[in-house]
Amino acid sequence: MRTVVFDLDGTLADTSGDLIAAANACFRAMGAGDLLDPVRDASTAFRGGRAMLALGLERMKRPGDTDWVDDHYPVLLDAYEAAIDTHTVLYPGAMDAVGVLAATGYRVAICTNKPERLALILLERLGVLDAFGAVVGADTLPVRKPDPEPLREAVRRAGGAPERALLVGDTVTDRETSRAAGVPSVLVTFGPDGMGVAELAPEALIGDYGELPGVVERLLGPA
């Protein structure tokens, strides 16, 4: 079976507002105020909680304080879980494309560097959890993207063959993951990096989810 695997943050859903809010809660607790901006820093938000905390420390003139980042990462996760879907929205057409792919016979799954429990909570809150055959998060396995094994595991759990898959994503992490797994990548251009993702030389770019089913058939063949 051929499988289409999706990244979550910045690919299926714009989660940047809630991620930035969680990081800012950490900074406010130490009296620094809101150091990150939900629009300007969206790209950093999609790189994960530690990246956001590190950026805030840079703005406080405390770069490289990895102990502080490690100590406050669980605090950020708690703040994020408490308000995980306040601002988050699915990208236009995302679930229509997922539905078309599934109806055509492709398996669909998610491979994200968000902790698995938080990914499941968010997908359930958004009402789309049942649309996916598998969800693999950052802590599902001992390794995370860009290691290829989480991608392969997502494919296997969805009932597909790892060599007959592709990854839809939005960052260099997704591109490196697909390359390591030896499968194509499709990167979206509607995220904060825009057409900048073209520099990563994916097998395909899409600017609208309406393009995805045709791209998948071209890259993977008919289901």
C-alpha positions as a Markdown table, in Angstrom:
| # | Residue | x | y | z |
|---|---|---|---|---|
| 1 | Met | 0.0 | 0.0 | 0.0 |
| 2 | Arg | 1.2 | 3.5 | -0.8 |
| 3 | Thr | 1.1 | 6.0 | 2.1 |
| 4 | Val | 1.1 | 9.7 | 2.4 |
| 5 | Val | 2.6 | 10.9 | 5.7 |
| 6 | Phe | 2.0 | 14.4 | 7.0 |
| 7 | Asp | 3.9 | 16.6 | 9.3 |
| 8 | Leu | 1.6 | 18.4 | 11.7 |
| 9 | Asp | 2.8 | 21.8 | 12.8 |
| 10 | Gly | 3.1 | 24.2 | 9.9 |
| 11 | Thr | 1.9 | 21.6 | 7.4 |
| 12 | Leu | -1.6 | 20.4 | 8.4 |
| 13 | Ala | -2.3 | 23.1 | 10.9 |
| 14 | Asp | -1.1 | 26.6 | 11.8 |
| 15 | Thr | -0.2 | 26.0 | 15.4 |
| 16 | Ser | 2.2 | 29.0 | 15.7 |
| 17 | Gly | -0.1 | 31.2 | 17.8 |
| 18 | Asp | -0.6 | 28.7 | 20.6 |
| 19 | Leu | 3.1 | 27.6 | 20.5 |
| 20 | Ile | 4.3 | 31.2 | 20.8 |
| 21 | Ala | 1.8 | 31.9 | 23.6 |
| 22 | Ala | 3.2 | 28.9 | 25.6 |
| 23 | Ala | 6.8 | 30.1 | 25.2 |
| 24 | Asn | 5.8 | 33.6 | 26.2 |
| 25 | Ala | 4.2 | 32.2 | 29.4 |
| 26 | Cys | 7.6 | 31.0 | 30.4 |
| 27 | Phe | 9.2 | 34.3 | 29.7 |
| 28 | Arg | 6.5 | 36.2 | 31.6 |
| 29 | Ala | 6.9 | 33.9 | 34.6 |
| 30 | Met | 10.5 | 35.1 | 34.9 |
| 31 | Gly | 9.5 | 38.8 | 34.5 |
| 32 | Ala | 10.7 | 39.2 | 30.9 |
| 33 | Gly | 7.4 | 39.8 | 29.3 |
| 34 | Asp | 6.4 | 38.5 | 25.8 |
| 35 | Leu | 9.6 | 38.1 | 23.9 |
| 36 | Leu | 8.2 | 36.3 | 20.9 |
| 37 | Asp | 5.8 | 37.5 | 18.2 |
| 38 | Pro | 3.2 | 35.0 | 16.8 |
| 39 | Val | 3.7 | 36.3 | 13.2 |
| 40 | Arg | 7.4 | 37.2 | 13.1 |
| 41 | Asp | 8.5 | 34.2 | 14.9 |
| 42 | Ala | 6.2 | 31.6 | 13.4 |
| 43 | Ser | 9.0 | 29.8 | 11.6 |
| 44 | Thr | 10.8 | 29.3 | 14.9 |
| 45 | Ala | 7.6 | 28.0 | 16.5 |
| 46 | Phe | 7.4 | 25.3 | 13.9 |
| 47 | Arg | 10.9 | 24.2 | 14.8 |
| 48 | Gly | 9.8 | 23.3 | 18.3 |
| 49 | Gly | 9.6 | 24.3 | 21.9 |
| 50 | Arg | 13.3 | 24.3 | 22.6 |
| 51 | Ala | 13.9 | 26.5 | 19.6 |
| 52 | Met | 11.4 | 29.1 | 20.8 |
| 53 | Leu | 13.0 | 29.1 | 24.3 |
| 54 | Ala | 16.5 | 29.5 | 22.8 |
| 55 | Leu | 15.3 | 32.4 | 20.7 |
| 56 | Gly | 13.8 | 34.2 | 23.7 |
| 57 | Leu | 17.1 | 33.7 | 25.6 |
| 58 | Glu | 19.0 | 35.3 | 22.7 |
| 59 | Arg | 16.8 | 38.3 | 23.0 |
| 60 | Met | 17.5 | 38.4 | 26.7 |
| 61 | Lys | 21.3 | 38.3 | 25.9 |
| 62 | Arg | 21.6 | 34.8 | 27.4 |
| 63 | Pro | 22.4 | 32.7 | 24.4 |
| 64 | Gly | 23.5 | 29.1 | 25.0 |
| 65 | Asp | 21.9 | 28.6 | 28.4 |
| 66 | Thr | 20.9 | 25.0 | 27.6 |
| 67 | Asp | 20.2 | 24.2 | 31.2 |
| 68 | Trp | 17.5 | 26.9 | 31.4 |
| 69 | Val | 16.0 | 25.6 | 28.2 |
| 70 | Asp | 15.9 | 22.0 | 29.5 |
| 71 | Asp | 14.4 | 23.2 | 32.8 |
| 72 | His | 11.6 | 25.2 | 31.2 |
| 73 | Tyr | 10.7 | 22.9 | 28.3 |
| 74 | Pro | 8.3 | 20.9 | 30.5 |
| 75 | Val | 6.8 | 24.2 | 31.7 |
| 76 | Leu | 6.2 | 25.2 | 28.1 |
| 77 | Leu | 4.6 | 21.9 | 27.4 |
| 78 | Asp | 2.2 | 22.3 | 30.3 |
| 79 | Ala | 1.3 | 25.8 | 29.2 |
| 80 | Tyr | 0.8 | 24.6 | 25.7 |
| 81 | Glu | -1.5 | 21.7 | 26.7 |
| 82 | Ala | -3.6 | 24.1 | 28.8 |
| 83 | Ala | -4.4 | 26.2 | 25.7 |
| 84 | Ile | -3.6 | 23.9 | 22.8 |
| 85 | Asp | -6.3 | 25.0 | 20.4 |
| 86 | Thr | -7.0 | 28.6 | 21.2 |
| 87 | His | -5.6 | 30.0 | 18.0 |
| 88 | Thr | -4.7 | 26.8 | 16.0 |
| 89 | Val | -6.5 | 26.3 | 12.7 |
| 90 | Leu | -6.2 | 23.7 | 10.0 |
| 91 | Tyr | -4.8 | 25.0 | 6.7 |
| 92 | Pro | -7.5 | 25.6 | 4.0 |
| 93 | Gly | -8.2 | 22.4 | 2.1 |
| 94 | Ala | -6.0 | 20.2 | 4.2 |
| 95 | Met | -8.6 | 17.7 | 5.3 |
| 96 | Asp | -10.3 | 17.8 | 1.9 |
| 97 | Ala | -7.0 | 16.6 | 0.4 |
| 98 | Val | -6.6 | 13.9 | 3.1 |
| 99 | Gly | -10.2 | 12.7 | 2.4 |
| 100 | Val | -9.5 | 12.5 | -1.3 |
| 101 | Leu | -6.3 | 10.6 | -0.8 |
| 102 | Ala | -8.0 | 8.1 | 1.6 |
| 103 | Ala | -11.0 | 7.7 | -0.7 |
| 104 | Thr | -8.6 | 7.0 | -3.6 |
| 105 | Gly | -6.9 | 4.2 | -1.7 |
| 106 | Tyr | -3.8 | 5.8 | -0.2 |
| 107 | Arg | -3.0 | 5.3 | 3.5 |
| 108 | Val | -2.6 | 8.5 | 5.4 |
| 109 | Ala | -0.6 | 9.1 | 8.6 |
| 110 | Ile | 1.1 | 11.7 | 10.7 |
| 111 | Cys | 4.7 | 11.9 | 11.7 |
| 112 | Thr | 5.5 | 14.9 | 13.9 |
| 113 | Asn | 8.1 | 16.2 | 16.3 |
| 114 | Lys | 5.3 | 17.2 | 18.7 |
| 115 | Pro | 5.1 | 14.9 | 21.7 |
| 116 | Glu | 2.7 | 12.1 | 20.8 |
| 117 | Arg | 0.2 | 12.8 | 23.6 |
| 118 | Leu | -0.1 | 16.4 | 22.6 |
| 119 | Ala | -0.5 | 15.6 | 19.0 |
| 120 | Leu | -3.3 | 13.2 | 19.8 |
| 121 | Ile | -5.0 | 15.8 | 22.0 |
| 122 | Leu | -4.8 | 18.5 | 19.3 |
| 123 | Leu | -6.0 | 16.3 | 16.5 |
| 124 | Glu | -9.0 | 15.2 | 18.7 |
| 125 | Arg | -9.8 | 18.8 | 19.6 |
| 126 | Leu | -9.7 | 19.7 | 15.9 |
| 127 | Gly | -12.0 | 16.8 | 15.1 |
| 128 | Val | -9.7 | 15.1 | 12.6 |
| 129 | Leu | -7.9 | 12.3 | 14.6 |
| 130 | Asp | -10.0 | 9.5 | 13.1 |
| 131 | Ala | -9.0 | 10.6 | 9.6 |
| 132 | Phe | -5.4 | 9.2 | 10.0 |
| 133 | Gly | -4.3 | 5.6 | 10.2 |
| 134 | Ala | -1.4 | 6.4 | 12.5 |
| 135 | Val | 0.2 | 9.1 | 14.5 |
| 136 | Val | 3.9 | 9.0 | 15.5 |
| 137 | Gly | 5.3 | 11.8 | 17.7 |
| 138 | Ala | 8.6 | 12.9 | 18.9 |
| 139 | Asp | 8.6 | 10.5 | 21.8 |
| 140 | Thr | 6.9 | 7.5 | 20.2 |
| 141 | Leu | 10.3 | 6.0 | 19.5 |
| 142 | Pro | 13.7 | 6.5 | 21.0 |
| 143 | Val | 14.5 | 8.7 | 17.9 |
| 144 | Arg | 12.7 | 11.6 | 16.2 |
| 145 | Lys | 12.8 | 13.3 | 12.8 |
| 146 | Pro | 15.1 | 13.8 | 10.9 |
| 147 | Asp | 15.9 | 10.2 | 11.8 |
| 148 | Pro | 13.9 | 8.2 | 9.2 |
| 149 | Glu | 12.6 | 5.6 | 11.6 |
| 150 | Pro | 9.6 | 7.6 | 12.9 |
| 151 | Leu | 8.5 | 8.1 | 9.3 |
| 152 | Arg | 8.9 | 4.4 | 8.5 |
| 153 | Glu | 7.0 | 3.5 | 11.7 |
| 154 | Ala | 4.1 | 5.8 | 10.8 |
| 155 | Val | 3.8 | 4.1 | 7.4 |
| 156 | Arg | 3.9 | 0.6 | 9.0 |
| 157 | Arg | 1.3 | 1.5 | 11.6 |
| 158 | Ala | -1.0 | 2.8 | 8.8 |
| 159 | Gly | -0.6 | -0.5 | 7.0 |
| 160 | Gly | 1.7 | 0.7 | 4.2 |
| 161 | Ala | 5.1 | -0.2 | 2.9 |
| 162 | Pro | 7.9 | 2.2 | 4.0 |
| 163 | Glu | 9.5 | 2.2 | 0.5 |
| 164 | Arg | 6.2 | 3.3 | -1.1 |
| 165 | Ala | 5.5 | 6.5 | 0.8 |
| 166 | Leu | 6.1 | 10.2 | 0.7 |
| 167 | Leu | 6.3 | 12.9 | 3.4 |
| 168 | Val | 4.4 | 16.2 | 3.2 |
| 169 | Gly | 6.1 | 18.8 | 5.4 |
| 170 | Asp | 7.3 | 22.4 | 5.7 |
| 171 | Thr | 10.8 | 22.5 | 7.0 |
| 172 | Val | 14.4 | 21.3 | 6.4 |
| 173 | Thr | 13.7 | 18.6 | 9.1 |
| 174 | Asp | 11.0 | 17.1 | 6.9 |
| 175 | Arg | 13.2 | 17.3 | 3.8 |
| 176 | Glu | 16.1 | 15.6 | 5.6 |
| 177 | Thr | 13.8 | 12.9 | 7.0 |
| 178 | Ser | 12.4 | 12.0 | 3.6 |
| 179 | Arg | 15.9 | 11.9 | 2.1 |
| 180 | Ala | 17.2 | 9.7 | 4.9 |
| 181 | Ala | 14.2 | 7.3 | 4.3 |
| 182 | Gly | 14.8 | 7.3 | 0.6 |
| 183 | Val | 11.3 | 8.6 | -0.2 |
| 184 | Pro | 10.0 | 11.8 | -1.9 |
| 185 | Ser | 9.1 | 14.9 | 0.0 |
| 186 | Val | 6.4 | 17.5 | -0.8 |
| 187 | Leu | 7.0 | 20.8 | 0.9 |
| 188 | Val | 4.2 | 23.4 | 1.4 |
| 189 | Thr | 4.9 | 27.0 | 0.4 |
| 190 | Phe | 2.1 | 28.6 | 2.5 |
| 191 | Gly | 4.1 | 28.5 | 5.7 |
| 192 | Pro | 6.2 | 31.3 | 7.1 |
| 193 | Asp | 9.2 | 30.3 | 5.0 |
| 194 | Gly | 7.1 | 30.7 | 1.8 |
| 195 | Met | 8.9 | 29.9 | -1.4 |
| 196 | Gly | 12.2 | 29.7 | 0.6 |
| 197 | Val | 11.5 | 26.0 | 1.0 |
| 198 | Ala | 12.3 | 25.6 | -2.7 |
| 199 | Glu | 16.0 | 25.9 | -1.8 |
| 200 | Leu | 15.7 | 22.5 | 0.0 |
| 201 | Ala | 15.1 | 20.8 | -3.4 |
| 202 | Pro | 12.1 | 18.6 | -2.6 |
| 203 | Glu | 10.5 | 16.4 | -5.2 |
| 204 | Ala | 7.5 | 18.8 | -5.3 |
| 205 | Leu | 6.2 | 22.0 | -3.9 |
| 206 | Ile | 2.5 | 22.8 | -3.3 |
| 207 | Gly | 1.0 | 26.2 | -2.6 |
| 208 | Asp | -2.5 | 24.9 | -2.1 |
| 209 | Tyr | -3.8 | 21.6 | -0.9 |
| 210 | Gly | -5.9 | 21.2 | -4.0 |
| 211 | Glu | -2.7 | 20.3 | -5.8 |
| 212 | Leu | -1.7 | 17.5 | -3.5 |
| 213 | Pro | -3.7 | 14.5 | -4.9 |
| 214 | Gly | -2.3 | 15.0 | -8.3 |
| 215 | Val | 1.3 | 15.4 | -7.0 |
| 216 | Val | 0.9 | 12.3 | -4.9 |
| 217 | Glu | -0.2 | 10.2 | -7.9 |
| 218 | Arg | 2.7 | 11.6 | -10.0 |
| 219 | Leu | 5.3 | 10.7 | -7.3 |
| 220 | Leu | 3.9 | 7.5 | -6.0 |
| 221 | Gly | 1.7 | 6.2 | -8.8 |
| 222 | Pro | -2.0 | 5.3 | -8.4 |
| 223 | Ala | -3.0 | 3.8 | -5.1 |
